[in-house]
Amino acid sequence: MKKFLTAQFVVLLCGTVFAWFNFGRELYAWVDNRTCTLGCPGNATNPFLTPCFGGAIFFTIAFVLSIIILKKAKAVSAAK
């Protein structure tokens, strides 16, 4: 079970970094008044209303929950 939780942690870490990196690029392009080149909607006037931002938020929430679960699993295995 510990290997599964560690793998989940790594996948969510990579997904979170990737999602925030893409959102950061999107935000940077928006601030510079350039068009979005990441595949976001062409009429997106605000990057906070795009799927990239929503995905970054949900990946972050899942990553935090994964950290909590991993810490509790380590505490339980240390108590045994």
C-alpha positions in Angstrom: 0.0 0.0 0.0 2.9 2.3 0.7 4.2 2.0 -2.8 0.8 2.9 -4.2 0.6 6.0 -2.0 4.1 7.0 -3.0 3.4 6.5 -6.7 0.2 8.6 -6.3 2.2 11.3 -4.6 4.7 11.5 -7.4 2.0 11.5 -10.1 0.1 14.2 -8.4 3.3 16.2 -7.8 4.1 16.1 -11.5 0.6 16.9 -12.5 0.4 19.9 -10.2 3.7 21.3 -11.4 2.7 20.8 -15.0 -0.7 22.4 -14.5 0.7 25.5 -12.7 3.4 25.8 -15.2 0.9 25.9 -18.1 -1.3 28.3 -16.2 1.7 30.5 -15.5 2.5 30.6 -19.2 -1.1 31.4 -20.0 -1.2 34.2 -17.4 2.1 35.6 -18.6 0.8 35.7 -22.2 -2.4 37.4 -21.0 -0.5 40.1 -19.0 1.7 40.8 -22.1 -1.5 41.1 -24.3 -0.4 38.2 -26.4 -2.6 35.3 -27.7 -2.7 32.0 -25.9 -0.7 29.3 -27.6 -1.5 26.5 -25.2 -4.8 25.5 -26.7 -7.0 27.5 -24.4 -10.2 29.0 -25.9 -9.4 31.8 -28.4 -11.9 34.1 -26.7 -10.6 33.7 -23.2 -10.3 37.2 -21.8 -9.3 36.1 -18.4 -6.9 33.2 -17.7 -8.6 32.5 -14.4 -11.7 31.4 -16.3 -9.9 28.8 -18.4 -9.7 25.0 -17.9 -5.9 25.3 -17.1 -6.7 27.2 -13.9 -9.4 24.8 -12.9 -7.2 21.9 -13.5 -4.3 23.5 -11.5 -6.7 24.1 -8.6 -8.0 20.5 -8.6 -4.6 19.0 -9.0 -3.4 21.1 -6.0 -6.3 19.9 -3.9 -5.6 16.3 -4.8 -1.9 16.7 -4.1 -2.5 18.2 -0.6 -4.9 15.3 0.2 -2.3 12.9 -1.0 0.3 14.5 1.3 -2.1 14.2 4.3 -2.9 10.5 3.5 0.8 9.7 3.0 1.7 11.3 6.4 -1.1 9.4 8.2 0.1 6.1 6.6 3.6 6.8 7.7 2.4 7.5 11.2 0.4 4.3 11.3 3.3 2.2 10.1 5.7 3.9 12.6 3.2 3.1 15.4 3.3 -0.6 14.6 
